[in-house]
Amino acid sequence: MNKTSIQKTSLRNLAALGLFGCIAASALAQQPKTEITLARFFGSCEADYGKSTDIKAARGECGVITTLVNNFNATNKDNIVVKPQIAEWGPYYDQLTARIVARDVPAIAVMHESSLGDFVNRKLLEPMDDSFKSVGIDTAQFTDHAKAGTSFDGKTYALPFDTWAWLWHFNLNLMKKAGLTKADGTPVIPTTPEELLTQARQFKQATGKPYFSWTTVNTTSPNMRTFLTLFYQQNGAELFKGGAKPQLDMKSPQATKALELMTQMYNEGLVMTGLDYGASNQAFVNGETGVVVVGTWKIDDFVAQSEKADTALSKGYAVYPFPKLLDKKAVFADGHSWVMLKGGTKDEASRKAALTFLKFLWDNDVEWARTGHLPANKAALATAEFKALPMRANIAEISTIGRGMPHSVPRQRAIEVAVDQEIGNMMTSKKPLKDTQDAAESRVNKLLDAVR
């Protein structure tokens, strides 16, 4: 075959391949789309990421999850379209419950692992082990914390997405000004309540600013998470008594000690007052406090601030787990997971589509970890990409020291809100300690009695 013949044959082959590609694309376009709904919080950021499919370019929880969905919709070969349904975090579970009652159930919903128990007990979720296996999700790859959070009686009811915990985020520039950094530039971290009070007073005297910002207004969880962390750090701490019929005990020596420390910090002006969630984080970003107490999900946002030249955090940000102040290391921890509620998929095609999307999320767990969370997938946890993320070595221990409320305690989200509000009242309106303890026990134990 001469050169001209070869060129003609190649052109014919290329034309054939091009035609095949067009036919395949046309065939895919002609396939009926399978639409599935995805109920989630994590915020809305359509202006920045509404059309982005570049996962690597996304920052923060909202940016990453929005871009993951966009990327899946643009690249999956099965004509599956995921339709996000975004809700505010505060009323999310009330809205989800109302949708279940109205039989407007999303195909997939995000859910805190601490909330799974109520939905399992109400038989709104079913074991997913075989379904996960059908799309190649190996539950043996769940981290220990993720497995414990999504398993009930040995069966898996949700796909874990991460492990998150309560952290101290430091403004090193202000800490240095207060003389609270070491020679290597890392912060001096207190190891006892007395050291904490001393360092916080030193910080305030040197900078004129409160040591802490944490959410104290319109709050439904931060006070509870700080309280649980201080509580779990004490030997012999058991928040619930009564075995199979748990009752909240807020008057134990351990609970009293945790509440007294929180109150003292607030009363001495070592915590900035009057801050809701957004204002608390903004005060830290603006350089108005030395430490903000908030979760793993803010790491990426704060790293981005520290990379800018004209910010209060410029080249001066670090993060560590809530430090050991009492008997042992412990920190409140939870995890985000994805569930398929009964009635959320209307037929086998939509069920298969939902599982296909869950597999996509599972395979991209390391991308989600860029937000600051720890991966729930052991394979993602072992990747060089994850290990190279900034400051992850500082917080790796949360997967072993993290604690939440036990699965045996129902209504955990409602309990979190009730106790959080009572602690908030104690700090902001000077409600006496004993009245706070009585009120928290009364509200929570009524909740627990109602579900027996």
C-alpha positions as CSV (number, residue, x, y, z in Angstrom):
1,M,0.0,0.0,0.0
2,N,1.5,3.3,-1.0
3,K,1.6,6.5,1.1
4,T,-1.5,8.0,-0.5
5,S,-3.5,4.9,0.1
6,I,-2.5,4.8,3.7
7,Q,-3.5,8.4,4.2
8,K,-6.9,7.7,2.5
9,T,-7.4,4.7,4.8
10,S,-6.5,6.6,7.9
11,L,-8.9,9.4,7.0
12,R,-11.7,6.9,6.4
13,N,-11.0,5.3,9.8
14,L,-10.9,8.7,11.5
15,A,-14.2,9.6,9.8
16,A,-15.7,6.3,10.9
17,L,-14.5,6.9,14.5
18,G,-15.9,10.4,14.4
19,L,-19.2,9.2,13.1
20,F,-19.3,6.5,15.8
21,G,-18.6,9.1,18.4
22,C,-21.4,11.3,17.1
23,I,-23.8,8.3,17.0
24,A,-22.8,7.3,20.6
25,A,-23.3,10.8,21.8
26,S,-26.6,11.1,20.0
27,A,-27.7,7.7,21.4
28,L,-26.8,8.9,24.9
29,A,-28.6,12.2,24.4
30,Q,-31.7,10.3,23.2
31,Q,-31.7,8.1,26.3
32,P,-34.3,9.2,28.8
33,K,-32.6,11.1,31.7
34,T,-32.9,9.7,35.2
35,E,-33.3,12.5,37.6
36,I,-32.6,12.1,41.3
37,T,-32.9,14.6,44.1
38,L,-30.2,15.4,46.6
39,A,-31.3,17.0,49.9
40,R,-28.4,18.7,51.7
41,F,-27.1,21.6,53.7
42,F,-23.5,23.1,53.4
43,G,-24.9,26.3,52.0
44,S,-25.6,27.7,48.5
45,C,-22.9,29.3,46.3
46,E,-24.4,29.3,42.8
47,A,-22.8,32.6,42.0
48,D,-19.3,31.2,42.4
49,Y,-19.7,27.6,41.6
50,G,-23.1,27.2,39.9
51,K,-21.5,26.1,36.5
52,S,-18.1,24.9,37.6
53,T,-17.0,21.3,37.1
54,D,-13.4,21.8,38.1
55,I,-13.3,20.0,41.4
56,K,-9.7,20.9,42.1
57,A,-10.5,24.6,41.9
58,A,-13.3,24.5,44.4
59,R,-12.8,25.8,48.0
60,G,-14.9,25.2,51.1
61,E,-17.8,22.8,51.8
62,C,-20.3,24.6,49.5
63,G,-17.8,25.0,46.7
64,V,-16.7,21.4,46.7
65,I,-20.1,19.7,47.0
66,T,-21.6,22.0,44.4
67,T,-18.7,21.2,42.0
68,L,-18.9,17.5,42.7
69,V,-22.5,17.4,41.6
70,N,-21.8,19.6,38.6
71,N,-18.9,17.3,37.6
72,F,-21.0,14.1,38.0
73,N,-23.9,15.6,35.9
74,A,-21.4,16.5,33.2
75,T,-19.4,13.3,33.0
76,N,-21.6,10.3,34.0
77,K,-22.3,8.0,31.1
78,D,-25.8,7.0,32.2
79,N,-27.7,10.2,31.6
80,I,-28.2,10.7,35.3
81,V,-29.0,14.2,36.5
82,V,-28.7,15.0,40.2
83,K,-31.0,17.9,41.3
84,P,-29.7,19.5,44.6
85,Q,-32.3,20.6,47.1
86,I,-30.5,23.0,49.5
87,A,-31.7,23.8,53.0
88,E,-30.4,25.8,55.9
89,W,-28.7,23.7,58.5
90,G,-30.7,24.9,61.4
91,P,-34.2,23.7,60.3
92,Y,-32.9,20.9,58.0
93,Y,-34.1,17.9,60.0
94,D,-37.5,19.5,60.8
95,Q,-37.9,20.1,57.1
96,L,-36.8,16.6,56.2
97,T,-39.2,15.1,58.6
98,A,-42.0,17.2,57.1
99,R,-41.1,16.0,53.7
100,I,-41.2,12.4,54.7
101,V,-44.7,12.9,56.2
102,A,-45.8,14.6,53.0
103,R,-44.3,11.8,51.0
104,D,-42.0,14.2,49.2
105,V,-38.9,12.2,50.0
106,P,-35.5,13.0,48.4
107,A,-33.6,10.2,46.7
108,I,-30.5,11.0,48.7
109,A,-30.2,13.1,51.9
110,V,-27.2,14.2,53.9
111,M,-27.4,13.3,57.6
112,H,-25.2,13.6,60.6
113,E,-24.2,10.2,61.9
114,S,-25.5,11.3,65.3
115,S,-29.0,11.7,63.8
116,L,-29.1,8.3,62.0
117,G,-30.4,6.4,65.0
118,D,-33.8,8.1,65.1
119,F,-34.3,7.3,61.4
120,V,-33.2,3.7,61.8
121,N,-35.4,3.2,64.8
122,R,-38.4,4.7,62.9
123,K,-37.6,2.2,60.1
124,L,-37.2,5.0,57.6
125,L,-33.8,3.5,56.5
126,E,-32.9,0.0,55.5
127,P,-29.6,-1.8,55.5
128,M,-27.4,-0.8,52.6
129,D,-24.7,-3.5,52.7
130,D,-25.8,-5.4,49.6
131,S,-26.7,-2.2,47.7
132,F,-23.2,-0.8,48.4
133,K,-21.6,-4.0,47.3
134,S,-23.6,-3.9,44.0
135,V,-21.8,-0.7,42.9
136,G,-18.4,-1.5,44.3
137,I,-18.5,0.3,47.7
138,D,-16.5,-1.8,50.1
139,T,-17.7,-1.2,53.7
140,A,-14.4,-2.7,54.9
141,Q,-12.8,0.5,53.7
142,F,-14.9,2.6,56.2
143,T,-12.6,4.1,58.9
144,D,-13.3,2.8,62.4
145,H,-15.1,6.1,63.4
146,A,-17.1,6.1,60.2
147,K,-18.1,2.4,60.6
148,A,-19.2,3.0,64.2
149,G,-21.2,6.0,63.1
150,T,-23.1,4.3,60.3
151,S,-23.6,0.8,61.7
152,F,-26.4,-0.5,63.9
153,D,-26.5,-4.1,65.0
154,G,-23.8,-5.0,62.5
155,K,-25.7,-3.5,59.5
156,T,-24.8,-0.4,57.5
157,Y,-27.5,2.2,57.0
158,A,-25.6,5.1,55.4
159,L,-22.5,6.0,53.4
160,P,-20.1,7.9,55.6
161,F,-18.6,11.0,54.0
162,D,-16.2,12.3,56.6
163,T,-15.3,12.6,60.3
164,W,-15.4,16.1,61.8
165,A,-14.6,17.4,65.2
166,W,-14.3,20.5,67.4
167,L,-11.1,22.4,66.9
168,W,-9.2,25.5,68.1
169,H,-8.2,27.7,65.1
170,F,-5.4,30.1,66.1
171,N,-4.4,33.5,64.8
172,L,-0.6,33.2,65.2
173,N,0.0,36.8,64.5
174,L,-2.0,37.8,67.6
175,M,-0.7,34.9,69.6
176,K,2.9,36.1,68.9
177,K,2.0,39.6,70.0
178,A,0.7,38.2,73.3
179,G,3.9,36.2,73.8
180,L,2.0,32.9,73.3
181,T,4.1,31.3,70.6
182,K,7.1,29.0,70.8
183,A,10.4,29.4,69.1
184,D,9.2,27.5,66.1
185,G,6.2,29.7,65.7
186,T,3.6,27.2,66.9
187,P,1.1,28.4,69.6
188,V,1.5,27.8,73.3
189,I,-1.4,25.6,74.0
190,P,-2.8,25.3,77.6
191,T,-2.9,21.9,79.3
192,T,-5.0,22.7,82.3
193,P,-8.0,25.0,83.1
194,E,-5.6,27.2,85.2
195,E,-3.2,27.5,82.3
196,L,-6.0,28.3,79.9
197,L,-7.3,31.2,82.2
198,T,-3.7,32.5,82.7
199,Q,-3.0,32.5,78.9
200,A,-6.3,34.0,78.0
201,R,-5.9,36.8,80.5
202,Q,-2.3,37.4,79.2
203,F,-3.7,37.5,75.7
204,K,-6.4,40.0,76.5
205,Q,-3.9,42.3,78.4
206,A,-1.4,42.2,75.5
207,T,-3.8,42.7,72.6
208,G,-6.9,44.3,74.2
209,K,-8.9,41.6,72.5
210,P,-10.8,38.5,73.9
211,Y,-9.0,35.2,73.6
212,F,-12.0,33.4,72.2
213,S,-14.8,33.8,69.7
214,W,-17.4,31.1,69.7
215,T,-21.1,31.2,68.9
216,T,-23.3,32.5,71.7
217,V,-26.3,34.0,69.9
218,N,-28.9,32.1,67.8
219,T,-27.0,28.9,68.7
220,T,-28.2,25.3,68.5
221,S,-25.0,23.3,68.9
222,P,-21.6,25.0,69.6
223,N,-22.1,25.4,73.4
224,M,-23.1,21.7,73.6
225,R,-20.1,20.6,71.6
226,T,-17.7,22.6,73.8
227,F,-19.5,21.2,76.9
228,L,-19.3,17.6,75.7
229,T,-15.6,18.0,74.9
230,L,-14.8,19.2,78.4
231,F,-17.1,16.6,79.9
232,Y,-15.6,13.7,77.9
233,Q,-12.1,14.7,79.0
234,Q,-12.9,13.7,82.6
235,N,-12.5,10.3,84.1
236,G,-15.8,8.6,84.9
237,A,-17.9,10.9,82.8
238,E,-21.3,9.4,81.9
239,L,-23.9,11.9,80.6
240,F,-26.8,9.5,80.6
241,K,-27.9,7.0,83.3
242,G,-30.6,4.5,83.2
243,G,-29.3,2.0,80.7
244,A,-32.0,1.1,78.1
245,K,-34.1,4.1,79.4
246,P,-31.5,6.8,79.4
247,Q,-31.9,10.0,81.4
248,L,-29.7,13.1,81.2
249,D,-27.5,13.7,84.3
250,M,-26.3,17.3,84.2
251,K,-25.4,17.5,87.9
252,S,-22.5,15.1,88.0
253,P,-19.2,16.6,89.2
254,Q,-17.8,16.3,85.7
255,A,-20.8,18.2,84.2
256,T,-20.6,20.8,86.8
257,K,-16.9,21.3,86.3
258,A,-17.3,21.8,82.5
259,L,-20.1,24.3,83.0
260,E,-18.2,26.3,85.6
261,L,-15.2,26.6,83.3
262,M,-17.3,27.8,80.4
263,T,-19.1,30.3,82.6
264,Q,-15.9,31.7,84.1
265,M,-14.3,32.2,80.6
266,Y,-17.4,34.1,79.5
267,N,-17.9,36.2,82.7
268,E,-14.2,37.3,82.7
269,G,-14.7,38.7,79.2
270,L,-12.3,36.2,77.7
271,V,-15.0,35.2,75.1
272,M,-16.3,37.9,72.7
273,T,-20.0,38.4,73.4
274,G,-23.0,38.7,71.1
275,L,-21.8,36.6,68.2
276,D,-23.9,34.3,66.0
277,Y,-22.2,31.7,63.9
278,G,-21.2,33.9,61.0
279,A,-20.1,36.8,63.2
280,S,-18.0,34.5,65.3
281,N,-16.0,33.3,62.4
282,Q,-15.8,36.8,60.9
283,A,-14.4,38.2,64.2
284,F,-11.6,35.6,64.0
285,V,-10.9,36.4,60.3
286,N,-10.8,40.1,61.1
287,G,-8.3,39.6,63.8
288,E,-10.6,40.5,66.7
289,T,-9.9,37.3,68.6
290,G,-7.0,34.9,69.0
291,V,-8.9,31.6,68.8
292,V,-12.2,30.6,67.3
293,V,-13.7,27.3,68.4
294,V,-15.4,25.7,65.4
295,G,-15.2,22.5,63.4
296,T,-13.0,21.0,60.7
297,W,-15.1,22.5,57.9
298,K,-13.6,26.0,58.4
299,I,-10.0,24.9,57.8
300,D,-9.9,25.4,54.0
301,D,-11.6,28.9,54.4
302,F,-9.1,30.0,57.0
303,V,-6.1,28.6,55.0
304,A,-7.3,30.7,52.0
305,Q,-7.3,33.8,54.3
306,S,-3.8,33.0,55.5
307,E,-2.5,32.8,51.9
308,K,-3.6,36.4,51.2
309,A,-1.2,39.3,52.0
310,D,-3.7,41.8,53.3
311,T,-5.6,39.8,55.9
312,A,-5.3,39.4,59.7
313,L,-4.5,35.8,59.2
314,S,-1.8,36.4,56.6
315,K,0.9,33.7,57.1
316,G,-0.4,33.3,60.7
317,Y,-2.9,30.5,60.9
318,A,-2.8,27.1,62.6
319,V,-5.3,24.6,63.8
320,Y,-5.3,21.9,66.5
321,P,-7.9,19.6,68.1
322,F,-9.5,21.0,71.3
323,P,-6.6,20.7,73.7
324,K,-6.5,18.3,76.6
325,L,-7.3,20.4,79.6
326,L,-8.5,17.8,82.1
327,D,-7.8,14.0,82.7
328,K,-7.4,12.7,79.1
329,K,-7.6,13.6,75.5
330,A,-11.1,13.7,74.0
331,V,-13.0,15.9,71.6
332,F,-16.6,15.9,70.4
333,A,-16.7,14.4,67.0
334,D,-19.4,13.4,64.5
335,G,-19.6,12.7,60.8
336,H,-21.6,13.6,57.7
337,S,-23.2,10.7,55.8
338,W,-25.5,10.1,52.9
339,V,-28.7,8.1,53.2
340,M,-31.4,6.7,50.9
341,L,-34.7,7.1,52.8
342,K,-37.5,4.6,52.0
343,G,-39.7,6.0,49.3
344,G,-37.1,8.3,48.0
345,T,-36.5,6.5,44.7
346,K,-39.6,5.6,42.7
347,D,-38.3,2.7,40.6
348,E,-35.3,0.5,40.0
349,A,-33.7,3.0,37.5
350,S,-33.7,5.9,40.0
351,R,-32.4,3.6,42.8
352,K,-29.5,2.5,40.6
353,A,-28.9,6.1,39.6
354,A,-28.7,7.1,43.3
355,L,-26.3,4.3,44.1
356,T,-24.1,5.3,41.1
357,F,-23.9,8.9,42.4
358,L,-23.1,7.6,45.9
359,K,-20.2,5.6,44.4
360,F,-19.0,8.8,42.7
361,L,-19.0,10.6,46.0
362,W,-17.2,7.7,47.7
363,D,-14.5,7.7,45.0
364,N,-14.0,11.4,45.5
365,D,-13.8,11.4,49.3
366,V,-10.3,12.9,49.2
367,E,-11.7,15.9,47.3
368,W,-14.3,16.5,50.1
369,A,-11.4,16.2,52.6
370,R,-9.9,19.4,51.2
371,T,-12.6,21.2,53.1
372,G,-10.9,20.2,56.4
373,H,-12.8,17.1,57.3
374,L,-11.1,13.7,57.7
375,P,-11.9,11.1,55.0
376,A,-14.3,8.3,55.9
377,N,-12.6,6.2,53.2
378,K,-9.4,4.5,54.3
379,A,-8.1,4.6,50.8
380,A,-8.6,8.3,50.6
381,L,-7.0,8.7,54.0
382,A,-3.9,6.9,52.8
383,T,-3.4,8.9,49.6
384,A,-0.4,11.2,49.2
385,E,-2.9,13.9,48.1
386,F,-4.6,13.9,51.5
387,K,-1.4,13.7,53.5
388,A,-0.1,16.8,51.6
389,L,-3.1,18.9,52.6
390,P,-2.1,21.7,55.1
391,M,-2.1,20.9,58.8
392,R,-3.8,17.6,58.5
393,A,-1.1,16.0,60.6
394,N,-2.1,18.3,63.4
395,I,-5.7,17.0,63.5
396,A,-5.2,13.3,62.5
397,E,-5.8,12.2,66.1
398,I,-9.4,13.2,66.1
399,S,-10.3,9.9,64.4
400,T,-9.1,8.1,67.6
401,I,-10.0,10.6,70.4
402,G,-13.4,11.8,68.9
403,R,-16.5,11.0,70.8
404,G,-20.2,11.6,70.3
405,M,-23.3,10.5,72.2
406,P,-23.9,6.7,72.2
407,H,-26.3,5.2,69.6
408,S,-28.6,4.1,72.5
409,V,-29.6,7.7,73.1
410,P,-32.5,8.7,70.8
411,R,-33.4,12.3,69.7
412,Q,-29.8,13.4,69.7
413,R,-30.3,16.5,67.6
414,A,-33.2,17.7,69.8
415,I,-31.0,17.0,72.9
416,E,-28.1,18.9,71.4
417,V,-30.4,21.9,70.8
418,A,-32.0,21.9,74.3
419,V,-28.8,21.6,76.2
420,D,-27.0,24.1,74.0
421,Q,-29.8,26.7,74.6
422,E,-29.7,26.2,78.3
423,I,-25.9,26.6,78.4
424,G,-26.2,29.7,76.2
425,N,-28.8,31.2,78.7
426,M,-26.4,30.4,81.6
427,M,-23.6,32.4,80.0
428,T,-25.4,35.3,78.4
429,S,-28.3,36.0,80.9
430,K,-26.4,34.9,84.0
431,K,-28.9,32.1,84.7
432,P,-27.7,30.3,87.9
433,L,-25.8,27.0,87.4
434,K,-28.3,24.9,89.3
435,D,-31.3,26.4,87.4
436,T,-29.4,25.6,84.1
437,Q,-28.8,22.0,85.2
438,D,-32.5,21.6,86.3
439,A,-33.8,23.1,83.0
440,A,-31.6,21.0,80.8
441,E,-32.5,17.8,82.6
442,S,-36.2,18.6,82.5
443,R,-36.3,19.5,78.8
444,V,-34.2,16.5,77.7
445,N,-35.8,13.9,80.0
446,K,-39.3,14.9,78.7
447,L,-38.0,14.3,75.2
448,L,-36.6,10.9,76.2
449,D,-39.8,9.9,78.0
450,A,-41.9,10.8,74.9
451,V,-40.1,8.3,72.7
452,R,-40.5,5.3,75.0
